[in-house]
């Protein structure tokens, strides 16, 4: 089971985008986005085609025309026609009524004249074919067989040939423009797309019509007979010789419960759906434009990301390559986005690493220098003792000096170890939020009693002053500063520890009544291995203040020697400045 899970995990890693370059990743994402867009576009086209009600509209239009025709003819075209006894008529007589006898009216029947006139005025140029039969199956009217007079246009035969030529040339030019426009690439593309869309629409329409049922249409007479027999509307769907679907519908013309004829309306159920086709055409063109713009912008965007990353990678390789380090002038990308932040962080990390290397080199040199002095003294004393050419009194003095050098080296080694350990701890220490006043109250309590009977005064503001630091390291700094003040202060003197706050910082100052420190040494006293002690110099390595300064700087603060002196506290004044937090 575990092997199967690991196998799946390995396969997943193989197809992960992280295996490719950033540019390739963006291209792959764009391709996937385009595929999703295509699926969405196909779904929209499917909805446009499947929800098309064009067929319903055409069927309803045929039914509506049929209904209007039967209503009109039922109400207006069924009349009694005047008739005469033609057997007694003298066709040469001027008085037909006298010679032929009395005029009489026939039974109600469908008036052919009114029927033809109505079709001529309303349905002659319609998209549907209309035919009217009477109850004897005689065709009264047919929109395909109604002839009307053609319009006559009178032309002046005196028109000059030149004007005719101008007219024909203009007409030919317009026709050329129309032909050119029709033959343009875009129009061909549009025409082909609409043909494809309409073919798909036709496929869906045929599936819909097959559910209704497409049969064979026999003849109009049979349709008229069936309509009169059923006294109801009859409809048929069939395919003509062009494989077009024809809908033919008939309805009886009824008045007062009697059937006087049949109206037949037929039409081609066209599959063209140009309205939805244009919507689809515009959507796909918009989609193509968006995809093109997206790919173009993505490539530009990928370059804006990949290029600075490549520069950073090149910089890091140059930093690591010592042979080219001095010859390359490194320029970090300057941006305001996350890559700019990364560039600044890498730059800062590089500078910190260089400073740390430089510091280690300097520290190693300082350690070597500090250790050479007692070692040289020990070597000289040892040589004198080995030669045994000095008196016993001088031997005793040499042995005392050797003991001091050994103690000095022991102190140096201990403080060097502590300095190195502190450097590591500074990088790994955890910071906490705490109130510095409460911390100082707890920290100073053991120092109020000391062997030199020095009074420690603590003055502070009675408000919460929150800082973010490591308590152990801050205690180490405070211990160093208080120990220095105690060691330099005379017996029965006073030390003042003062806490104040500004808008952004908290300031902790240490005042004593000792000999003080020359202002010219305010920077030098923080250097490694420097000490200005005249007494017990061999017991101090000069690393204490240097360590304290680095610890405070790791808290984003500062440690400095002030020149501020008062009449009461005339000794040294050290100040710790730490940033407040909200």
C-alpha positions in Angstrom: 0.0 0.0 0.0 2.8 2.4 1.0 4.7 1.6 -2.3 1.5 2.3 -4.3 1.1 5.7 -2.5 4.8 6.5 -3.2 4.4 5.5 -6.8 1.4 7.8 -7.2 3.4 10.6 -5.5 6.3 10.1 -7.8 4.0 10.1 -10.9 2.4 13.3 -9.6 5.9 14.9 -9.2 6.8 13.9 -12.8 3.8 15.8 -14.2 4.1 18.8 -11.8 4.5 22.2 -13.4 7.5 22.8 -11.3 9.5 20.5 -13.6 9.3 23.1 -16.4 10.5 26.6 -16.8 8.4 29.5 -15.7 7.7 30.5 -19.3 6.6 27.0 -20.1 4.4 26.9 -17.0 2.6 30.1 -18.1 2.2 28.7 -21.6 0.7 25.5 -20.2 -1.6 27.4 -17.9 -2.8 29.5 -20.9 -3.4 26.4 -23.0 -5.4 24.8 -20.2 -7.3 28.1 -19.8 -8.0 28.2 -23.6 -9.2 24.6 -23.5 -11.6 25.4 -20.7 -12.7 28.5 -22.7 -13.3 26.2 -25.7 -15.4 23.9 -23.6 -17.4 26.8 -22.3 -17.8 28.2 -25.8 -19.0 24.8 -27.1 -21.5 24.6 -24.2 -22.9 28.1 -25.2 -23.2 27.0 -28.8 -24.9 23.8 -27.8 -27.4 25.9 -25.8 -27.9 28.3 -28.7 -28.7 25.4 -31.0 -30.6 23.1 -28.7 -32.8 26.0 -27.3 -33.5 27.4 -30.7 -37.2 28.0 -31.2 -37.0 28.9 -34.9 -38.9 25.7 -35.9 -41.6 26.5 -33.4 -41.9 30.0 -34.8 -42.2 28.7 -38.3 -44.8 26.1 -37.3 -46.7 28.7 -35.4 -46.6 31.1 -38.3 -48.1 28.5 -40.6 -50.8 27.7 -38.1 -51.4 31.4 -37.6 -51.8 32.1 -41.4 -54.1 29.1 -41.7 -56.2 30.3 -38.8 -56.5 33.9 -40.2 -57.5 32.6 -43.7 -60.2 30.3 -42.4 -61.7 32.9 -40.1 -61.8 35.5 -42.8 -63.2 33.3 -45.5 -65.8 31.8 -43.0 -67.0 35.3 -42.1 -66.8 37.1 -45.5 -66.5 34.7 -48.5 -69.5 32.4 -48.0 -72.4 33.9 -49.9 -75.5 33.1 -52.0 -74.7 33.6 -55.7 -77.5 35.1 -58.0 -78.6 32.6 -60.8 -81.1 32.5 -63.8 -82.9 29.8 -65.8 -80.4 29.6 -68.7 -82.7 27.3 -70.7 -85.3 30.0 -71.4 -82.7 32.8 -71.9 -82.4 34.6 -75.2 -78.8 35.6 -75.3 -79.5 38.2 -78.0 -82.2 39.9 -75.9 -81.4 43.1 -74.0 -83.7 42.3 -71.2 -82.4 39.1 -69.7 -84.6 39.2 -66.6 -87.7 39.3 -68.8 -86.6 36.7 -71.3 -85.0 34.3 -68.8 -87.5 34.6 -66.1 -87.1 35.5 -62.4 -83.6 35.8 -60.8 -83.0 33.5 -57.9 -80.1 32.9 -55.4 -78.1 29.7 -54.9 -77.4 27.9 -51.7 -74.5 29.5 -49.6 -71.1 28.7 -51.2 -67.5 29.9 -51.2 -67.1 32.9 -53.4 -64.1 32.3 -55.6 -63.7 36.0 -56.6 -63.5 37.2 -53.0 -61.2 34.3 -52.1 -58.7 35.1 -54.9 -58.8 38.8 -54.1 -58.0 38.1 -50.4 -55.1 35.9 -51.2 -53.8 38.3 -53.8 -53.8 41.2 -51.4 -52.4 39.3 -48.4 -50.4 36.2 -49.4 -49.2 36.6 -52.9 -45.6 37.4 -52.0 -45.6 35.6 -48.6 -43.2 32.9 -47.7 -46.0 30.3 -47.4 -48.0 28.7 -50.2 -51.8 29.0 -49.8 -54.4 27.0 -51.7 -58.2 27.1 -51.3 -60.6 24.2 -52.3 -64.3 24.2 -52.1 -66.4 21.4 -50.7 -66.5 19.8 -54.2 -62.6 19.5 -54.2 -62.4 22.2 -56.8 -59.4 24.5 -56.3 -60.6 28.1 -56.1 -57.3 29.9 -55.5 -53.6 29.2 -55.4 -50.9 31.8 -54.7 -48.6 30.1 -57.2 -51.1 30.4 -60.0 -52.5 33.9 -59.5 -51.3 36.2 -62.3 -51.2 39.9 -62.1 -50.2 42.5 -64.6 -46.6 43.5 -64.7 -45.5 47.0 -64.0 -44.8 49.0 -67.2 -41.9 51.4 -67.2 -41.8 54.0 -69.9 -38.3 54.9 -71.1 -37.4 57.9 -73.2 -35.9 56.6 -76.4 -34.2 59.9 -76.9 -31.9 59.3 -73.9 -28.3 59.7 -75.1 -26.0 56.8 -75.3 -23.5 58.6 -73.2 -25.8 58.8 -70.3 -26.7 55.2 -70.7 -23.0 54.3 -70.7 -22.5 56.3 -67.5 -25.4 54.6 -65.8 -24.2 51.2 -66.9 -20.6 51.9 -65.8 -21.7 53.1 -62.4 -23.9 50.1 -62.0 -21.0 47.8 -63.0 -18.7 49.6 -60.5 -21.2 49.1 -57.7 -21.7 45.5 -58.6 -17.9 45.0 -58.6 -17.7 46.6 -55.2 -20.5 44.3 -53.9 -18.8 41.3 -55.5 -15.4 42.3 -54.0 -17.0 42.8 -50.6 -18.7 39.4 -50.8 -15.5 37.8 -51.8 -13.4 39.3 -49.0 -11.6 37.0 -46.7 -13.6 38.0 -43.6 -17.0 37.5 -45.4 -15.9 34.1 -46.6 -14.9 33.2 -43.1 -18.2 34.5 -41.8 -20.2 32.7 -44.5 -18.4 29.4 -43.9 -18.9 29.7 -40.1 -22.6 30.4 -40.5 -22.9 27.4 -42.9 -21.3 25.2 -40.3 -23.5 26.5 -37.6 -26.6 26.1 -39.7 -25.6 22.5 -40.6 -25.3 21.7 -36.9 -28.7 23.4 -36.4 -30.1 21.3 -39.2 -28.8 18.1 -37.6 -30.5 19.1 -34.3 -33.7 20.1 -36.1 -33.8 16.7 -37.9 -33.5 14.9 -34.6 -36.4 17.0 -33.3 -38.6 16.5 -36.4 -37.9 12.8 -36.4 -39.5 12.6 -32.9 -42.6 14.3 -34.4 -42.6 12.0 -37.4 -41.7 12.8 -41.1 -43.9 10.7 -43.5 -44.9 10.7 -47.1 -47.3 13.3 -48.5 -49.7 11.7 -51.1 -51.7 14.5 -52.7 -53.7 17.6 -51.9 -57.0 16.0 -52.9 -56.6 13.3 -50.3 -55.7 16.0 -47.8 -58.9 17.9 -48.7 -60.9 14.7 -48.4 -59.4 13.9 -45.0 -60.0 17.4 -43.7 -63.6 17.5 -44.8 -64.2 14.0 -43.4 -62.6 14.8 -40.0 -63.9 18.4 -40.0 -60.6 19.2 -38.2 -57.1 20.5 -38.9 -54.7 18.1 -40.6 -50.9 18.4 -40.8 -48.2 16.5 -42.5 -44.4 16.6 -42.5 -42.5 15.3 -45.5 -39.3 15.6 -47.5 -39.3 17.0 -51.0 -36.9 16.2 -53.8 -34.4 18.7 -52.4 -34.6 17.0 -49.0 -36.2 20.1 -47.5 -38.7 19.5 -44.7 -42.1 20.7 -45.8 -45.0 21.3 -43.4 -48.4 21.3 -45.0 -51.5 22.1 -42.8 -55.1 22.2 -43.8 -58.2 23.5 -42.0 -61.9 23.3 -42.9 -63.8 26.5 -43.8 -66.9 26.2 -41.6 -69.9 28.4 -41.1 -73.1 27.6 -39.2 -71.9 24.0 -38.8 -71.4 23.4 -42.5 -68.1 22.9 -44.3 -67.7 25.0 -47.5 -64.1 24.4 -48.3 -60.6 23.7 -47.2 -57.7 26.0 -46.8 -54.2 24.6 -47.2 -51.0 26.4 -46.1 -47.6 24.9 -46.7 -44.0 26.1 -46.2 -40.4 24.9 -45.9 -39.2 24.5 -42.3 -35.8 26.2 -42.7 -33.0 25.1 -40.5 -31.1 28.4 -40.9 -30.7 30.2 -37.6 -28.6 33.2 -38.6 -29.5 35.2 -35.6 -28.0 32.6 -33.1 -25.3 32.0 -35.7 -24.2 35.6 -35.5 -24.2 35.5 -31.8 -22.0 32.4 -31.9 -19.8 34.0 -34.6 -19.2 37.1 -32.5 -18.5 35.0 -29.4 -15.9 32.9 -31.0 -14.2 35.9 -32.6 -14.2 37.6 -29.2 -12.8 34.4 -27.6 -10.0 34.3 -30.3 -9.1 37.9 -29.6 -9.1 37.4 -25.9 -6.9 34.3 -26.1 -4.5 36.0 -28.4 -4.2 39.0 -26.1 -3.9 36.7 -23.1 -1.1 34.7 -24.7 0.7 37.9 -25.7 0.4 39.6 -22.3 1.3 36.3 -20.6 4.5 36.1 -22.5 5.4 39.7 -21.7 4.5 39.1 -18.1 6.5 35.9 -17.9 9.5 37.7 -19.3 9.1 40.4 -16.7 9.2 37.7 -14.0 11.8 35.3 -15.5 14.3 38.0 -16.5 14.9 39.4 -13.0 14.9 35.9 -11.5 17.6 35.0 -14.1 19.5 38.1 -13.0 19.3 37.1 -9.4 20.5 33.6 -10.2 23.4 35.0 -12.2 24.3 37.3 -9.3 24.3 34.4 -6.8 26.5 32.3 -9.1 28.8 35.3 -9.5 29.0 35.7 -5.7 29.8 32.0 -5.3 32.4 32.1 -8.2 35.4 33.6 -6.5 37.4 33.8 -9.8 35.0 36.4 -11.3 33.9 38.0 -8.1 36.2 41.0 -8.4 35.5 41.6 -12.1 31.7 41.6 -12.0 29.7 44.7 -11.0 26.5 43.3 -9.6 23.2 45.2 -10.2 20.2 43.9 -8.3 16.8 44.3 -9.9 14.9 47.3 -8.5 11.1 46.7 -8.5 8.2 47.5 -6.3 6.6 44.0 -6.4 7.4 40.7 -4.6 10.4 40.1 -6.9 11.8 43.5 -5.8 11.3 42.5 -2.2 13.1 39.2 -2.9 15.9 41.1 -4.6 16.2 43.4 -1.6 16.2 40.4 0.8 18.9 38.6 -1.3 20.9 41.8 -1.4 20.6 42.3 2.3 21.5 38.6 3.0 24.5 38.9 0.7 25.7 42.0 2.5 25.1 40.4 5.9 27.1 37.3 4.8 29.9 39.5 3.6 29.9 41.5 6.8 29.8 38.3 8.8 32.8 36.9 6.8 34.6 40.2 7.2 33.8 40.2 10.9 35.0 36.6 11.3 38.3 37.5 9.5 38.7 40.6 11.8 37.8 38.6 14.9 40.3 35.9 14.0 43.0 38.6 13.5 42.1 40.2 16.8 42.1 36.9 18.6 45.5 36.0 17.1 46.9 39.4 18.2 45.6 39.2 21.7 46.9 35.6 22.2 50.3 36.4 20.8 51.2 38.8 23.6 50.8 36.4 26.5 52.3 33.6 24.4 55.3 35.7 23.5 55.8 36.6 27.2 55.4 32.9 28.2 57.9 31.9 25.6 60.5 34.5 26.8 60.0 33.5 30.4 60.3 29.9 29.6 63.5 30.4 27.7 65.0 32.3 30.6 64.0 29.6 33.0 65.4 26.9 30.7 68.8 28.7 30.4 68.8 29.0 34.3 71.0 32.1 34.2 68.9 34.2 36.5 68.6 34.5 40.2 66.0 32.7 42.3 64.3 36.1 43.1 63.9 36.8 39.3 62.8 33.2 38.8 60.0 33.9 41.3 59.1 37.1 39.4 59.0 35.3 36.1 56.8 32.6 37.5 54.4 35.2 38.8 54.3 36.9 35.3 53.8 33.5 33.7 50.8 32.9 36.0 49.3 36.2 35.0 49.8 35.4 31.3 48.2 32.1 31.8 45.2 33.7 33.7 45.0 36.3 30.9 44.9 33.6 28.2 42.3 31.7 30.2 40.1 34.8 30.4 40.6 35.5 26.7 39.7 31.9 25.7 36.6 32.0 28.0 35.4 35.3 26.6 36.2 34.4 23.1 34.1 31.2 23.5 31.4 33.3 25.1 31.6 35.8 22.2 31.4 33.1 19.6 28.5 31.4 21.3 26.6 34.7 21.7 27.0 35.3 18.0 25.3 31.9 17.3 22.6 32.5 19.9 21.8 35.9 18.5 20.9 34.3 15.1 18.8 31.6 16.8 17.2 33.4 19.7 13.4 33.7 20.1 11.8 37.1 20.7 8.9 37.8 23.0 6.7 40.8 23.7 7.1 42.0 27.4 6.9 45.1 29.5 10.4 46.5 30.0 9.5 48.2 33.3 8.3 45.1 34.9 11.3 43.2 33.6 13.7 45.8 35.1 12.0 45.7 38.5 12.5 41.9 38.7 16.0 42.0 37.2 17.4 44.8 39.5 16.2 43.3 42.8 19.4 41.1 43.4 21.6 44.1 42.8 20.2 46.3 45.5 22.5 44.5 47.9 26.2 44.5 47.0 29.6 44.2 48.6 30.6 47.9 47.9 27.4 49.2 49.6 26.5 51.1 46.4 22.9 52.4 46.4 21.0 51.6 43.1 18.2 54.0 42.3 15.7 53.0 39.7 13.5 55.8 38.2 10.8 54.8 35.7 7.6 56.0 34.1 4.5 54.4 35.5 3.1 53.1 32.3 3.5 50.0 30.2 6.4 50.0 27.7 6.2 46.9 25.5 9.2 45.8 23.6 10.1 42.7 21.4 13.3 41.1 22.5 14.9 38.0 24.1 14.8 38.3 27.9 18.0 36.3 28.5 20.1 38.3 26.1 18.7 41.6 27.4 19.6 40.4 31.0 23.1 39.6 29.8 23.5 43.2 28.5 22.1 44.7 31.7 24.4 42.6 33.8 27.4 43.7 31.9 26.5 47.4 32.2 25.7 47.2 35.9 28.8 45.2 36.6 30.9 47.8 34.9 29.2 50.6 36.9 29.8 48.7 40.1 33.4 48.0 39.3 34.2 51.7 38.4 32.1 53.2 41.2 33.7 54.0 44.6 32.5 52.5 47.9 29.2 53.8 49.3 28.4 55.7 46.0 25.2 55.7 44.0 24.1 54.4 40.6 21.0 55.7 38.8 19.1 53.5 36.3 16.5 55.7 34.5 13.8 54.5 32.1 12.0 57.0 29.8 9.9 56.7 26.6 9.6 58.7 23.5 7.0 58.3 20.7 8.7 55.3 19.3 11.4 54.2 21.7 12.2 53.3 25.3 15.5 54.6 26.7 17.3 52.9 29.6 20.2 54.9 30.9 22.9 54.0 33.5 24.6 56.8 35.5 27.4 56.2 38.0 29.7 58.3 40.2 32.9 56.7 39.0 35.9 58.2 37.1 34.0 58.4 33.8 35.1 57.7 30.3 36.7 60.2 27.9 34.3 61.3 25.2 36.9 60.6 22.5 36.6 56.9 23.4 32.8 56.6 22.9 33.2 54.4 19.8 36.5 52.7 20.7 35.2 51.2 23.9 32.8 49.0 21.9 35.7 47.5 19.8 36.8 44.0 20.5 39.5 43.4 23.1 39.7 47.1 24.0 39.8 48.0 27.7 40.9 51.1 29.5 41.0 49.5 33.0 44.1 50.2 35.0 43.3 47.7 37.7 42.7 44.0 37.1 43.2 44.4 33.4 44.3 40.8 33.1 40.9 39.7 34.3 38.9 41.4 31.5 39.2 40.6 27.8 37.5 43.8 26.5 34.7 41.8 24.8 31.9 42.6 27.1 30.7 45.9 25.6 31.2 44.6 22.1 29.0 41.6 22.9 26.4 43.9 24.6 26.3 46.2 21.6 25.7 43.3 19.1 22.9 41.9 21.3 21.1 45.3 21.4 21.5 45.7 17.7 19.9 42.3 17.2 16.8 43.8 18.9 16.8 46.7 16.3 18.1 49.0 19.0 21.3 50.8 19.9 23.8 51.0 22.8 25.9 54.2 23.1 28.0 56.2 25.5 26.5 59.6 26.3 28.2 62.9 27.3 25.3 63.9 29.5 26.5 64.5 33.1 24.8 65.8 36.2 26.3 67.3 39.4 25.3 64.1 41.2 26.1 61.5 38.7 29.4 62.6 37.2 30.7 59.2 36.0 29.9 57.3 32.8 26.5 57.3 31.2 25.4 54.4 28.9 22.0 54.3 27.2 20.1 51.5 25.7 17.5 52.5 23.1 14.9 49.9 22.0 11.9 50.3 19.7 8.4 50.2 21.3 5.7 48.0 19.9 2.0 48.7 19.8 
